[in-house]
Amino acid sequence: MNPLYEQMDVSVFERMSLAAAQHGAANLGQGFPDFGWPDSVLEAAARHTTEGYNQYPPSRGLPALREAVANHYRARHGIAITPDHVTVTSGATEAICSAILAIVEPGDEVILLAPAFDVYAPMIRRAGGTPVEVRLEAPSFRLDADALSRAVTPATRLIIFNNPHNPTGRLFDRNELQALADVAIAHDLLVLSDEVWEEILFGDEFTTLLAVDGMAERTIKCGSAGKIFSLTGWKVGWMVASPSLSEVLAKAHQFVTFATPPNLQAAVADGLADPGWIPDMRTGFARARDRLIEELDEAGYASIRPEATYFMTVDLAASGIDLDDEAFAKRAVEEAGVAVVPMSPFYLEKPPTNLIRLCFAKKDATLDAGIEGLARAARLVRD
């Protein structure tokens, strides 16, 4: 077998969701919400489908959506972008894939901040590159500027940065963004900034890397309508970069998926024009987060409070649980009726094995079942 394929395991999200279905368990593993979307966007998708948005759109995206994305970011972040900066993709995962294929060549090194979304490393390897890990250490998961700088070599081509951060729920601050920018500028590196969780916030506001001095020409921002609108199955995303860089990205994109469903693109364009529902969405997710943390505290779990995203981290060792993350996840789904995500697959080498990730973007009934399952799991593994 081709050794590259041996490095492409089944995604931990797919693995745990299949286990949840097999055992009838509450799924607090895979990061999809079961509430939080604006009904108006669903209605717009139905309308655009029946009105004829059903054939191939332009590969770079419907003009209406490219303009809506540009308008949205100008209004939200005060950055000067136009539709020429925007390429629409079939979800942010395809945006990440297309960007890596456009930039990374055999022999290049790409720096990842671990724990890292498990999509990045296999894509880098398939492009002929080598992923290089820089650790974000628990429980703060702060960016270590010195460690980042030490990881750069003459072969380094790209840094992949995820902010807000999956799986930890970190929102990196301006000092960390500036530290990253300083390294990228000093070594003339590009940065693929995976910013799909930019609207799922619980306090401080988000700053896009594109807005940091010196980064507009060397940043590729990936965004996701699936995350913004809590409609993950739509798979509508985009890349935002300088017009000259966007031309290169679009050439890679056209040979990956070529285009994205135009009815959904049109609905997303409508939704971005009216972001008034976002505060209520955040309030709903914050309530779910706070409830899960409170209930986990009562069950004796040591959780790390997230600042953004759908996710929170639990430290098993600090919770008095003497099992590694994979063993705990297996017993939790098979014996306690709740699926969680072990975090060791988010690392390349010598992963910590005491951390699990939970998704709290769930309605009360799902959380009720998940909380009961986690309480059962704690009793099982401590007995």
Secondary structure, DSSP 8 states (H G I E B T S, - for coil): --HHHHT----HHHHHHHHHHHHT-EE-SS---SS---HHHHHHHHHHHHTT--S---TT--HHHHHHHHHHHHHHH-----GGGEEEESHHHHHHHHHHHHH--TT-EEEEEES--TTHHHHHHHTT-EEEEEE--TTT----HHHHHHH--TTEEEEEEESS-TTT-----HHHHHHHHHHHHHTT-EEEEE-TTTT-BSSS----GGGSTT-TTTEEEEEEHHHHTT-GGG--EEEE--HHHHHHHHHHHTTTT----HHHHHHHHHHHT-GGGHHHHHHHHHHHHHHHHHHHHHTT-EEE--SBSSEEEEETGGGT--S-HHHHHHHIIIIISEE-EESGGG-SSS--SSEEEEE----HHHHHHHHHHHHHHHHHHH-
